[in-house]
Amino acid sequence: MIKKHFFIFILLLFFFKSSAYSLDESNDFSLSYDLSYDTDRDGNTHITQKGHLTNLTDQKYISYLDLEFTSPDIKNISAYDDFGSLSPAIVREGTKTLVHISFNKPPLGIGKKISFSLSYDNALIAQKKATGWEIVIPKEDIAPQVIAYNITIQIPKSFGEINYISPKPQKGLFWTKSELNNQGIKIKTIIPKTVSPTETMLFNPSSSQVLPMLIFTILFAITVTLTIRFILSRKFQHG
């Protein structure tokens, strides 16, 4: 069973006098996210999440992100913002992975923006099944301050043909916030059955096999015809 994999952003906001606020309690910031899930032939998925944060007030700012992944298999975590690389603090607690990221320079002042990126690997997004592959991206609880939330998925051709997808995207394997409609994503593929060399010879003979068979058939027909004519000629002679 694929373990549920999602992350919850806990963005702590501060007055300059260090009064703490939760993002869910404030409309002083807006966020947009672009997430890409790139799965390789072996089923390992590399996730890249790009975020853009805008400060809508001159009284508060966000200095860091706390992220919670409900999967212990989050690996190769790296992050950076507009001013350089970041050093995530990672704590694993049972089936959870906690990641703390501090911005190099928080966006101070109204209209100030900062972009950041987080990337990591997860081997549980895609799972091999009897007839194909299954890709599951669980539902995310998107805060009201998130004005855009886009997901792009890339899977290799070796996964076969997609025979189930929910919710259905309007374009390729790309979903917007409205298309997700507070749902997770599930994709199922089916790998066409490969024909063995023996089956190929039996049901789709090559030209090198057809020619001898044709010659044998012609010779057999000639032999039968001559035999019949010989028998008939002898019969007439004795009659």
C-alpha positions in Angstrom: 0.0 0.0 0.0 1.3 3.4 -0.9 1.8 5.5 2.2 0.1 8.8 2.2 2.5 11.5 1.2 1.9 15.1 1.8 3.4 18.2 3.4 1.9 20.9 5.5 3.3 24.3 5.5 3.4 26.1 8.8 4.6 29.6 8.0 5.2 31.6 11.2 4.7 35.3 10.9 6.2 37.9 13.2 5.7 41.5 14.2 9.0 43.3 14.5 8.2 43.0 18.2 8.2 39.2 17.8 4.4 38.6 18.1 3.8 35.3 16.4 1.0 34.6 13.8 -0.1 31.6 11.8 -0.5 31.9 8.1 -4.0 30.5 8.4 -4.9 33.4 10.7 -3.6 36.1 8.4 -4.3 37.6 5.0 -1.2 39.6 5.0 0.7 37.3 2.6 -0.1 35.5 -0.6 1.6 32.3 -1.9 1.8 30.4 -5.2 3.3 27.0 -5.8 4.5 25.0 -8.8 5.2 21.4 -8.1 6.7 18.9 -10.6 6.8 15.1 -10.1 9.4 13.4 -12.4 9.4 9.6 -12.1 12.1 7.5 -13.7 12.0 4.0 -15.2 12.6 2.3 -11.8 9.7 4.2 -10.1 11.7 6.7 -8.1 10.2 10.2 -8.1 12.1 13.4 -7.9 9.9 16.3 -6.6 10.6 19.9 -7.2 8.5 22.5 -5.5 8.9 26.2 -6.3 7.1 28.8 -4.2 6.6 32.5 -4.5 5.6 34.5 -1.4 4.4 38.1 -1.4 4.3 40.3 1.7 1.1 42.4 1.7 1.9 44.4 4.8 4.7 46.5 6.2 4.2 45.2 9.8 4.9 41.5 9.5 7.3 39.1 7.7 8.0 35.4 7.3 11.4 34.3 8.4 11.2 30.6 8.0 9.2 27.5 6.9 8.4 24.4 8.8 7.4 21.5 6.6 5.9 18.2 7.7 6.0 15.1 5.4 4.0 12.1 6.5 6.5 9.7 5.0 9.9 8.5 6.3 11.3 8.0 2.8 11.9 11.6 1.9 15.5 11.7 0.8 18.1 14.0 -0.8 16.4 17.2 0.5 17.8 20.5 -0.8 16.5 24.1 -0.8 17.4 27.6 -1.9 15.9 31.0 -2.2 16.6 34.2 -4.2 19.7 34.8 -2.2 21.4 31.4 -2.3 21.2 27.9 -0.9 19.5 27.0 2.3 20.4 24.5 5.0 17.3 22.5 5.9 17.2 21.1 9.5 15.8 17.6 9.2 14.2 15.6 12.0 12.6 12.1 11.5 10.0 11.1 13.9 8.5 7.6 13.3 6.7 7.8 10.0 7.2 11.6 9.7 9.9 13.8 8.3 10.1 17.4 9.6 12.0 20.0 7.7 12.8 23.5 8.9 14.0 26.1 6.4 15.2 29.7 7.3 15.2 32.3 4.5 18.5 34.1 3.8 16.7 37.4 3.7 13.0 37.6 4.8 10.7 39.8 2.5 10.4 42.9 4.6 7.9 45.5 3.6 4.7 45.7 1.7 4.9 44.3 -1.9 8.2 42.6 -1.2 8.6 39.1 -2.7 10.8 36.0 -2.3 11.0 32.9 -4.3 12.2 29.6 -2.9 12.6 26.0 -4.1 12.6 22.7 -2.3 13.6 19.4 -4.0 13.6 15.8 -2.7 13.2 12.2 -3.7 10.4 9.8 -2.8 10.2 6.1 -3.9 6.6 5.7 -2.8 4.8 7.9 -5.3 4.9 5.3 -8.0 4.2 1.6 -7.4 4.6 -1.4 -9.9 1.4 -3.5 -10.2 0.7 -6.7 -12.0 -0.4 -5.1 -15.3 1.2 -1.7 -15.1 2.0 1.2 -12.7 0.1 3.3 -10.2 1.0 6.9 -9.3 -0.7 8.4 -6.3 -0.3 12.0 -5.1 -2.5 12.5 -2.0 -4.8 15.4 -1.4 -3.3 18.6 0.0 -5.1 21.0 2.3 -4.5 24.3 0.4 -4.7 27.4 2.6 -6.9 30.3 1.4 -3.7 32.5 1.0 -2.4 30.2 -1.8 -3.6 31.9 -4.9 -2.0 29.4 -7.3 -1.2 25.7 -6.9 0.0 23.8 -10.0 1.1 20.2 -10.4 3.0 18.7 -13.3 3.7 14.9 -13.6 6.2 13.2 -15.9 6.3 9.4 -16.3 8.4 7.4 -18.7 7.1 5.7 -21.8 8.1 2.3 -20.4 5.2 2.7 -17.9 2.8 1.9 -20.8 -0.5 3.6 -21.6 -2.6 5.5 -19.2 -6.0 3.8 -18.7 -7.2 5.7 -15.6 -6.6 9.2 -14.4 -8.4 11.2 -11.7 -9.2 14.1 -11.7 -8.9 14.5 -15.5 -6.6 17.4 -16.4 -7.5 19.7 -19.3 -4.0 19.6 -20.7 -1.5 16.8 -20.6 -0.5 15.8 -17.1 -0.9 19.3 -15.7 -3.4 20.4 -13.0 -4.3 23.8 -11.6 -5.8 24.6 -8.2 -9.3 24.6 -9.6 -8.8 21.4 -11.6 -7.5 19.6 -8.4 -10.7 20.8 -6.6 -9.3 19.6 -3.2 -8.6 16.1 -4.6 -5.5 14.0 -4.8 -4.2 12.6 -8.1 -4.3 8.9 -9.1 -2.9 7.6 -12.4 -3.0 3.9 -13.6 -1.1 2.6 -16.6 -1.2 -0.7 -18.4 1.8 -2.2 -20.1 1.0 -4.0 -23.4 1.8 -7.7 -23.4 5.0 -8.5 -25.2 5.0 -11.4 -27.7 7.6 -14.1 -27.2 9.8 -15.2 -30.1 8.0 -18.6 -30.2 4.6 -16.9 -30.4 6.0 -14.6 -33.1 7.1 -17.6 -35.2 3.7 -19.4 -34.8 1.4 -16.5 -35.4 3.5 -14.2 -37.5 5.9 -16.2 -39.7 8.7 -14.4 -41.4 9.2 -14.4 -45.2 12.1 -16.8 -44.8 9.7 -19.3 -43.3 6.8 -18.7 -45.7 8.8 -19.5 -48.9 9.8 -23.1 -48.0 6.2 -23.7 -46.9 4.9 -22.4 -50.2 7.3 -24.5 -52.2 6.4 -27.6 -50.2 2.7 -27.0 -50.8 3.2 -26.6 -54.6 5.3 -29.7 -54.8 2.8 -31.7 -52.8 0.0 -30.5 -55.1 1.9 -31.4 -58.2 2.7 -34.9 -56.8 -0.9 -35.6 -56.0 -2.1 -34.4 -59.4 0.4 -36.6 -61.3 -0.5 -39.6 -59.1 -4.2 -39.2 -59.9 -3.5 -38.8 -63.6 -1.3 -41.9 -63.6 -4.0 -44.0 -61.9 -6.6 -42.8 -64.3 -4.4 -43.4 -67.4 -3.7 -47.0 -66.3 -7.5 -47.5 -65.7 -8.3 -46.4 -69.2 -5.6 -48.6 -70.7 -6.9 -51.7 -69.0 -10.4 -50.8 -69.9 
